[in-house]
Amino acid sequence: MIGNINCAGGAYMLKPLKIGKYTAKYPLIQGGMGVRISGGSLAGHVAKCGGVGLVAAAGIALNSEFFNGRNYLQAEPEAFKAELKKAYEIAPDGIIGVNVMVALADFEQLVAAAIEGGAKVIVCGAGLPLTLPGLTAHAPDVALVPIVSSVRAAQLIVRKWDKGFHRLPDAIVVEDPDTAGGHLGEKMEIIGNGDYDQYGTIRGIKEYLQAEFPQASIPVIAAGGIWDRQDLLHALEQGADGVQMASRFVPTVECDAADEFKQAYLNCRMEDIGLIMSPAGLPGRAILNNSDNIRQYDLDHHTTCRMGCLKKCSYKETGERFCIVTALDRAQRGEVESGLIFCGTNAWKADHIGTVQEIFDELFAGEIPAEAQKAA
Ligand SMILES: Cc1cc2nc3c(=O)[nH]c(=O)nc-3n(C[C@H](O)[C@H](O)[C@H](O)COP(=O)(O)O)c2cc1C
């Protein structure tokens, strides 16, 4: 065995992460963060450090040179490709991918733009990406990665992809609704009641894949609540093949958000983080101190839906709740009084703004042995 590392619970192997045709030096995906929290800069620097960097598609046109105030859906693909280009300028040989939410109105166009922009990996959550292999059939090297929160959702996707497209996922991300940031794949009333078992779900998916597709080697990745090296080692020890981390990358120099957004992470307390019902019909985890102002902003400015960013949206349909894409955009630009600041349960742990490299140094201490790299 190579690269064995001992930790409290026993021995396991810390090894590179193979997703389809690509092998990341470290078993880490940086979670996609919209709106423009993980753009080309963050994704590029994560890829440069040896992880998988993801540009998030949601709202990418906003605050870009391609958006003229009226052409949101038209501007999205170009803005998305421009961010991918930026990421590749930082890490020309890096593993750079995208996160495209299934719930987005322009999901299909953004998947096409991701391929045109050279994305190596497409990660999709906020809905079941049942049609994804069909949309990407002309680009078979692009790795396809669904995000799920249950064994059942994983089974549904795998069966559909296998039957309909003779394609299996190249990895599966399991997102824990009790800890992850952003939109969550579970009902509000169930989140945090203690029933959800993140690593039980991961092991259940691995058992299913092993039983049905014993020849396939599909990594299962833990997302949600992973902040430091101890969390990473715990996830691997519990059976995950890698981790997806998002909130930890917000307080970095390279993160694409305004300083005020990063500062909000540094200032927040554990009790400030909670759940908000998104107009997308899903709960989301965020810093809640300003939640009244988010709705008030739309009332004060007499706004109506101008972007049409989501397939289904209570704000678009009935004016209920608030415009999510502009609330996320305000936060990203530093208007944190009225913006929506998504974060995971660990965001309160942020105590300084560091660099992406420092996070990799702390998490991995440089320790993927050369033999493990070669063997991957
Ligand atoms: C600011 C922020 C924005 C996010 N935006 C997205 C998104 O656009 N699409 C998505 O699938 N997940 C999104 N997420 C979820 C993350 O990709 C990730 O899976 C999750 O936050 C992992 O938990 P952690 O933040 O505790 O590491 C977002 C999370 C945060 C904190």
PDBQT file of the ligand as one rigid body, heavy atoms in Angstrom, charges set to zero:
ROOT
HETATM    1  C1  LIG A 401     -21.729  31.324  -1.239  1.00  0.00    +0.000 C 
HETATM    2  C2  LIG A 401     -22.166  29.961  -1.717  1.00  0.00    +0.000 A 
HETATM    3  C3  LIG A 401     -22.759  29.846  -2.960  1.00  0.00    +0.000 A 
HETATM    4  C4  LIG A 401     -23.124  28.572  -3.442  1.00  0.00    +0.000 A 
HETATM    5  N1  LIG A 401     -23.633  28.469  -4.714  1.00  0.00    +0.000 NA
HETATM    6  C5  LIG A 401     -23.865  27.252  -5.242  1.00  0.00    +0.000 A 
HETATM    7  C6  LIG A 401     -24.264  27.129  -6.616  1.00  0.00    +0.000 A 
HETATM    8  O1  LIG A 401     -24.344  28.095  -7.358  1.00  0.00    +0.000 OA
HETATM    9  N2  LIG A 401     -24.525  25.875  -7.076  1.00  0.00    +0.000 N 
HETATM   10  C7  LIG A 401     -24.419  24.747  -6.274  1.00  0.00    +0.000 A 
HETATM   11  O2  LIG A 401     -24.672  23.627  -6.741  1.00  0.00    +0.000 OA
HETATM   12  N3  LIG A 401     -24.018  24.862  -4.977  1.00  0.00    +0.000 NA
HETATM   13  C8  LIG A 401     -23.729  26.059  -4.470  1.00  0.00    +0.000 A 
HETATM   14  N4  LIG A 401     -23.263  26.157  -3.170  1.00  0.00    +0.000 N 
HETATM   15  C9  LIG A 401     -22.967  24.919  -2.415  1.00  0.00    +0.000 C 
HETATM   16  C10 LIG A 401     -21.482  24.550  -2.490  1.00  0.00    +0.000 C 
HETATM   17  O3  LIG A 401     -21.059  24.295  -3.805  1.00  0.00    +0.000 OA
HETATM   18  C11 LIG A 401     -21.069  23.349  -1.601  1.00  0.00    +0.000 C 
HETATM   19  O4  LIG A 401     -21.565  22.128  -2.074  1.00  0.00    +0.000 OA
HETATM   20  C12 LIG A 401     -21.426  23.469  -0.146  1.00  0.00    +0.000 C 
HETATM   21  O5  LIG A 401     -21.438  24.780   0.293  1.00  0.00    +0.000 OA
HETATM   22  C13 LIG A 401     -20.414  22.661   0.645  1.00  0.00    +0.000 C 
HETATM   23  O6  LIG A 401     -20.454  22.961   1.990  1.00  0.00    +0.000 OA
HETATM   24  P1  LIG A 401     -19.379  23.913   2.721  1.00  0.00    +0.000 P 
HETATM   25  O7  LIG A 401     -19.693  25.288   2.273  1.00  0.00    +0.000 OA
HETATM   26  O8  LIG A 401     -19.633  23.645   4.152  1.00  0.00    +0.000 OA
HETATM   27  O9  LIG A 401     -18.005  23.483   2.280  1.00  0.00    +0.000 OA
HETATM   28  C14 LIG A 401     -22.917  27.415  -2.651  1.00  0.00    +0.000 A 
HETATM   29  C15 LIG A 401     -22.344  27.564  -1.381  1.00  0.00    +0.000 A 
HETATM   30  C16 LIG A 401     -21.960  28.813  -0.909  1.00  0.00    +0.000 A 
HETATM   31  C17 LIG A 401     -21.313  28.917   0.432  1.00  0.00    +0.000 C 
ENDROOT
TORSDOF 0
